Amino acid sequence: MSRLKDKIMVITGAGSGIGRAIALAGAREGARVVINYRKSEAKAKDAVAEIQGFSGQAIAIQADISAPAAVDRLIDRVMTEFNRIDVWVNNAGADILTGVNAKQTDERKLTELIEVDLKGTIHCCWAVTPVMQRQGSGVIINMSWDQAIHGYRGTNPQMFSAVKAGVQAFSKSLAKTVAPGIRVNVLAPGWIATAFAREVMPENYYSERVDEIPLKRFGVPDDVARAAVFLASDDSAYMTGAVLNVGGGVV
């Protein structure tokens, strides 16, 4: 398969979970993949090794995308290596649900989400769009949440809803600003079996969520990755400013 043949594809926060799945899927479609990571160097290098194992092309680059200067350095490094950026996926997100992060105060959690998920997405978009405009083409994919607009009960969902709805609103405005040369779309995953669902979520809570999903299962990272490849490729050439839900039918 070669829907992304020779495209330069950057995925932020791609060392594990959904980001890693998108990196692998993009590489299988022929893209040369840049795996961005903040701290998990070993996981990022492992993803690179897996891609190289099926003759794909990938490199790992460290950058904290919540810092605009670090984003600029990331883009400079990618341009030095490849001289263009065709697809940029803003997947990096603050973890407020697992490990020590789950024990932070609500104020700290909210700050992290705003700095990484919202401001990080905005800064990355602002930094990469001039590159794509000079090229005359490019695709940006931003990450939201399938229930960002409708909301969900609980303090953490309140924060996710506020931040991810902001990502959607920003993306729609950006799409109109940078068209027709650059397409900007949003992926909105639902309940996906990442670390929180596998390792932290109580069994009864998991079962209750499955009951709410029309397709009666949690998604897996590959479900989101396949949608990302669709948005990155010419299969979605007449889509911009759209939000694609990957939530098993939850609305």
VOPAGU-2260 file (C-alpha; in pm, 1 decimal, decimal comma):
REM VOPAGU-2260
SITE   aa  ch    i         X         Y         Z
SITE  MET   A    0       0,0       0,0       0,0
SITE  SER   A    1     138,5     342,5     -86,0
SITE  ARG   A    2    -119,5     613,6     -22,3
SITE  LEU   A    3     149,9     821,1     150,0
SITE  LYS   A    4     447,7     718,6     -62,8
SITE  ASP   A    5     750,3     939,9       6,4
SITE  LYS   A    6     546,5    1185,2     213,9
SITE  ILE   A    7     725,1    1335,2     513,7
SITE  MET   A    8     494,8    1274,0     809,4
SITE  VAL   A    9     554,5    1416,6    1157,6
SITE  ILE   A   10     358,8    1274,7    1452,8
SITE  THR   A   11     394,2    1441,7    1791,4
SITE  GLY   A   12     380,6    1224,1    2101,4
SITE  ALA   A   13     436,3     913,9    1890,7
SITE  GLY   A   14     635,4     690,8    2125,0
SITE  SER   A   15     335,0     488,0    2236,2
SITE  GLY   A   16     -41,7     446,6    2213,0
SITE  ILE   A   17    -233,0     618,7    1934,9
SITE  GLY   A   18      68,0     818,8    1815,4
SITE  ARG   A   19     277,4     508,0    1769,5
SITE  ALA   A   20      -5,2     335,8    1581,3
SITE  ILE   A   21     -34,0     634,8    1346,8
SITE  ALA   A   22     342,2     631,1    1288,0
SITE  LEU   A   23     339,5     260,9    1201,7
SITE  ALA   A   24      35,5     296,8     975,4
SITE  GLY   A   25     187,4     593,9     796,0
SITE  ALA   A   26     514,0     410,2     739,6
SITE  ARG   A   27     330,4     107,6     602,0
SITE  GLU   A   28     166,9     343,1     351,1
SITE  GLY   A   29     508,0     461,1     234,1
SITE  ALA   A   30     558,9     776,5     442,6
SITE  ARG   A   31     893,6     869,9     588,3
SITE  VAL   A   32     797,3     916,2     950,2
SITE  VAL   A   33     926,9    1148,9    1220,3
SITE  ILE   A   34     842,0    1019,2    1566,9
SITE  ASN   A   35     840,7    1305,5    1812,7
SITE  TYR   A   36     867,5    1235,5    2184,2
SITE  ARG   A   37     917,7    1438,2    2501,1
SITE  LYS   A   38    1059,7    1190,2    2756,1
SITE  SER   A   39    1009,0     834,2    2630,6
SITE  GLU   A   40    1324,5     801,3    2421,2
SITE  ALA   A   41    1337,1     422,9    2456,1
SITE  LYS   A   42     978,7     381,5    2333,7
SITE  ALA   A   43    1039,9     618,6    2042,6
SITE  LYS   A   44    1352,0     429,0    1936,2
SITE  ASP   A   45    1161,7     102,5    1967,4
SITE  ALA   A   46     894,7     238,7    1731,3
SITE  VAL   A   47    1164,9     342,8    1485,5
SITE  ALA   A   48    1314,2      -6,3    1502,7
SITE  GLU   A   49     974,8    -166,1    1439,0
SITE  ILE   A   50     921,8      51,0    1131,2
SITE  GLN   A   51    1268,8     -25,6    1001,9
SITE  GLY   A   52    1193,0    -392,8    1060,9
SITE  PHE   A   53     938,8    -389,3     776,8
SITE  SER   A   54    1170,2    -173,2     559,1
SITE  GLY   A   55     997,2     152,2     648,9
SITE  GLN   A   56    1176,6     479,0     710,8
SITE  ALA   A   57    1162,5     662,3    1043,1
SITE  ILE   A   58    1362,3     879,1    1278,9
SITE  ALA   A   59    1295,2     992,2    1637,1
SITE  ILE   A   60    1331,7    1355,8    1745,9
SITE  GLN   A   61    1290,8    1483,6    2100,8
SITE  ALA   A   62    1092,2    1803,2    2159,4
SITE  ASP   A   63     850,9    1932,1    2422,8
SITE  ILE   A   64     576,0    2070,2    2202,4
SITE  SER   A   65     435,9    2282,9    2485,6
SITE  ALA   A   66     742,1    2508,9    2434,9
SITE  PRO   A   67     728,7    2716,7    2112,6
SITE  ALA   A   68    1108,4    2732,6    2086,8
SITE  ALA   A   69    1125,8    2352,8    2102,6
SITE  VAL   A   70     865,3    2328,9    1825,8
SITE  ASP   A   71    1078,5    2557,1    1609,4
SITE  ARG   A   72    1382,5    2337,7    1671,5
SITE  LEU   A   73    1180,9    2026,7    1581,7
SITE  ILE   A   74    1073,2    2179,3    1251,5
SITE  ASP   A   75    1428,3    2296,8    1176,6
SITE  ARG   A   76    1556,8    1944,1    1235,6
SITE  VAL   A   77    1291,0    1789,3    1011,8
SITE  MET   A   78    1364,0    2040,3     736,7
SITE  THR   A   79    1737,1    1969,3     764,8
SITE  GLU   A   80    1671,0    1596,1     730,0
SITE  PHE   A   81    1399,8    1602,2     462,0
SITE  ASN   A   82    1359,0    1958,3     329,8
SITE  ARG   A   83     979,0    1941,4     348,6
SITE  ILE   A   84     686,0    1847,6     572,4
SITE  ASP   A   85     381,3    1698,3     401,1
SITE  VAL   A   86     173,5    1575,8     694,9
SITE  TRP   A   87     174,9    1697,5    1054,7
SITE  VAL   A   88     -25,8    1510,6    1320,4
SITE  ASN   A   89     -74,6    1689,4    1653,0
SITE  ASN   A   90    -119,1    1381,6    1869,1
SITE  ALA   A   91      78,6    1479,0    2181,6
SITE  GLY   A   92    -138,5    1516,8    2488,6
SITE  ALA   A   93     -93,5    1562,6    2860,6
SITE  ASP   A   94    -141,3    1246,6    3067,6
SITE  ILE   A   95    -361,3    1333,7    3365,2
SITE  LEU   A   96    -505,2     985,3    3410,5
SITE  THR   A   97    -223,7     741,2    3489,7
SITE  GLY   A   98      58,8     706,0    3741,1
SITE  VAL   A   99     161,3    1005,8    3948,9
SITE  ASN   A  100     -13,0    1236,3    3701,2
SITE  ALA   A  101    -352,6    1112,3    3817,7
SITE  LYS   A  102    -274,4    1240,6    4167,6
SITE  GLN   A  103    -213,2    1599,2    4062,4
SITE  THR   A  104    -449,9    1875,1    4168,4
SITE  ASP   A  105    -728,9    1964,4    3927,7
SITE  GLU   A  106    -566,1    2303,3    3872,6
SITE  ARG   A  107    -238,7    2137,5    3769,9
SITE  LYS   A  108    -419,6    1892,7    3542,5
SITE  LEU   A  109    -604,5    2176,1    3370,6
SITE  THR   A  110    -282,1    2370,8    3321,9
SITE  GLU   A  111    -112,4    2066,9    3168,2
SITE  LEU   A  112    -401,1    2006,4    2928,4
SITE  ILE   A  113    -408,8    2368,7    2818,1
SITE  GLU   A  114     -31,1    2390,2    2773,1
SITE  VAL   A  115      11,4    2063,8    2581,1
SITE  ASP   A  116    -317,5    1974,0    2412,7
SITE  LEU   A  117    -443,2    2321,6    2325,8
SITE  LYS   A  118    -152,7    2564,6    2317,9
SITE  GLY   A  119      85,1    2295,0    2193,7
SITE  THR   A  120    -147,0    2218,6    1903,4
SITE  ILE   A  121    -184,3    2587,7    1821,0
SITE  HIS   A  122     188,2    2657,6    1834,2
SITE  CYS   A  123     269,8    2356,0    1617,9
SITE  CYS   A  124      12,2    2463,7    1360,1
SITE  TRP   A  125     137,3    2820,5    1355,0
SITE  ALA   A  126     496,1    2699,3    1315,2
SITE  VAL   A  127     438,1    2441,6    1040,3
SITE  THR   A  128     188,7    2629,4     821,6
SITE  PRO   A  129     451,3    2870,9     678,8
SITE  VAL   A  130     657,9    2568,5     573,4
SITE  MET   A  131     359,5    2411,8     400,0
SITE  GLN   A  132     259,2    2742,2     241,1
SITE  ARG   A  133     605,6    2776,4      86,5
SITE  GLN   A  134     568,0    2422,2     -49,5
SITE  GLY   A  135     219,7    2495,5    -177,2
SITE  SER   A  136      66,3    2195,3      -1,8
SITE  GLY   A  137      29,2    2013,1     326,6
SITE  VAL   A  138    -204,8    1830,8     562,4
SITE  ILE   A  139    -254,7    1894,9     933,1
SITE  ILE   A  140    -445,8    1656,0    1159,7
SITE  ASN   A  141    -537,2    1767,4    1511,1
SITE  MET   A  142    -663,7    1549,4    1794,4
SITE  SER   A  143    -986,4    1612,5    1982,2
SITE  TRP   A  144   -1234,5    1387,2    2164,3
SITE  ASP   A  145   -1559,6    1244,2    2034,5
SITE  GLN   A  146   -1755,5    1388,3    2327,7
SITE  ALA   A  147   -1583,0    1725,7    2343,3
SITE  ILE   A  148   -1889,7    1914,9    2228,5
SITE  HIS   A  149   -2155,0    1707,2    2408,5
SITE  GLY   A  150   -1957,2    1667,6    2730,2
SITE  TYR   A  151   -1933,8    1381,6    2977,6
SITE  ARG   A  152   -1984,0    1363,8    3352,8
SITE  GLY   A  153   -1689,5    1406,0    3585,5
SITE  THR   A  154   -1417,9    1662,0    3656,8
SITE  ASN   A  155   -1156,9    1516,0    3420,0
SITE  PRO   A  156   -1408,0    1504,3    3129,7
SITE  GLN   A  157   -1499,8    1866,4    3201,7
SITE  MET   A  158   -1137,6    1963,4    3146,4
SITE  PHE   A  159   -1094,5    1739,8    2842,2
SITE  SER   A  160   -1414,4    1878,2    2691,6
SITE  ALA   A  161   -1306,1    2237,9    2732,5
SITE  VAL   A  162    -960,2    2182,3    2586,2
SITE  LYS   A  163   -1056,3    1945,5    2304,9
SITE  ALA   A  164   -1351,2    2161,5    2200,2
SITE  GLY   A  165   -1098,3    2442,9    2177,6
SITE  VAL   A  166    -888,0    2229,7    1944,3
SITE  GLN   A  167   -1191,5    2175,7    1721,3
SITE  ALA   A  168   -1280,6    2546,8    1710,0
SITE  PHE   A  169    -921,9    2649,4    1639,1
SITE  SER   A  170    -888,7    2385,9    1365,6
SITE  LYS   A  171   -1200,1    2503,4    1184,9
SITE  SER   A  172   -1073,8    2862,2    1183,6
SITE  LEU   A  173    -725,7    2754,3    1075,8
SITE  ALA   A  174    -870,2    2543,2     793,5
SITE  LYS   A  175   -1043,1    2848,9     647,5
SITE  THR   A  176    -730,3    3059,0     693,9
SITE  VAL   A  177    -483,5    2833,1     513,5
SITE  ALA   A  178    -705,7    2686,4     239,7
SITE  PRO   A  179    -681,3    2590,9     -39,0
SITE  GLY   A  180    -315,9    2487,3     -18,3
SITE  ILE   A  181    -330,8    2325,3     323,9
SITE  ARG   A  182    -601,8    2096,5     455,9
SITE  VAL   A  183    -674,6    2089,7     829,6
SITE  ASN   A  184    -895,6    1820,9     981,4
SITE  VAL   A  185    -964,9    1682,2    1327,2
SITE  LEU   A  186    -968,9    1327,3    1457,1
SITE  ALA   A  187   -1195,0    1273,7    1757,4
SITE  PRO   A  188   -1127,8     933,9    1917,5
SITE  GLY   A  189   -1368,0     793,0    2173,5
SITE  TRP   A  190   -1293,0     523,4    2429,8
SITE  ILE   A  191    -966,2     371,0    2307,1
SITE  ALA   A  192    -783,0      84,9    2477,2
SITE  THR   A  193    -466,7     273,2    2568,9
SITE  ALA   A  194    -281,6     259,8    2903,5
SITE  PHE   A  195    -566,5     413,0    3105,4
SITE  ALA   A  196    -826,4     162,0    2986,2
SITE  ARG   A  197    -593,0    -137,7    3010,1
SITE  GLU   A  198    -418,1     -65,9    3338,2
SITE  VAL   A  199    -614,8     183,5    3548,1
SITE  MET   A  200    -984,5     173,7    3464,7
SITE  PRO   A  201   -1189,6     -38,6    3708,3
SITE  GLU   A  202   -1357,6    -337,4    3544,8
SITE  ASN   A  203   -1708,9    -220,0    3631,1
SITE  TYR   A  204   -1639,9     124,7    3484,2
SITE  TYR   A  205   -1502,4     -38,3    3168,9
SITE  SER   A  206   -1814,8    -253,9    3134,0
SITE  GLU   A  207   -2043,5      45,7    3182,3
SITE  ARG   A  208   -1862,6     235,6    2906,2
SITE  VAL   A  209   -1886,5     -61,7    2668,0
SITE  ASP   A  210   -2261,5     -70,5    2728,5
SITE  GLU   A  211   -2282,4     293,2    2614,4
SITE  ILE   A  212   -2097,4     228,6    2286,7
SITE  PRO   A  213   -2320,2     117,4    1996,8
SITE  LEU   A  214   -2043,6    -106,5    1855,6
SITE  LYS   A  215   -2002,8    -265,5    2203,0
SITE  ARG   A  216   -1626,2    -245,6    2234,6
SITE  PHE   A  217   -1346,9      -4,7    2309,1
SITE  GLY   A  218   -1151,8     102,7    2006,2
SITE  VAL   A  219    -786,0      15,9    1961,7
SITE  PRO   A  220    -510,1     253,4    1848,7
SITE  ASP   A  221    -514,4     100,3    1500,2
SITE  ASP   A  222    -877,3     212,5    1458,2
SITE  VAL   A  223    -761,9     571,4    1498,6
SITE  ALA   A  224    -449,4     516,7    1289,2
SITE  ARG   A  225    -650,2     399,3     989,8
SITE  ALA   A  226    -862,0     713,5    1011,1
SITE  ALA   A  227    -546,2     924,3    1033,4
SITE  VAL   A  228    -408,6     767,7     714,3
SITE  PHE   A  229    -738,1     845,9     541,0
SITE  LEU   A  230    -718,2    1212,8     644,4
SITE  ALA   A  231    -349,0    1232,9     552,6
SITE  SER   A  232    -398,4    1086,3     206,7
SITE  ASP   A  233    -567,6    1206,4    -110,8
SITE  ASP   A  234    -862,8     983,4     -19,2
SITE  SER   A  235    -983,5    1286,0     180,5
SITE  ALA   A  236    -877,3    1546,4     -76,2
SITE  TYR   A  237   -1210,6    1729,6     -59,1
SITE  MET   A  238   -1220,2    1751,3     320,8
SITE  THR   A  239   -1099,7    2038,4     535,5
SITE  GLY   A  240   -1228,4    2180,2     861,7
SITE  ALA   A  241   -1397,1    1845,3     931,8
SITE  VAL   A  242   -1416,9    1649,8    1257,1
SITE  LEU   A  243   -1402,2    1272,6    1210,8
SITE  ASN   A  244   -1531,4    1079,4    1511,8
SITE  VAL   A  245   -1375,6     740,4    1583,4
SITE  GLY   A  246   -1590,2     643,1    1879,2
SITE  GLY   A  247   -1785,6     332,0    1792,6
SITE  GLY   A  248   -2103,2     526,3    1727,3
SITE  VAL   A  249   -2112,9     743,2    2037,6
SITE  VAL   A  250   -2260,2    1087,8    1963,9
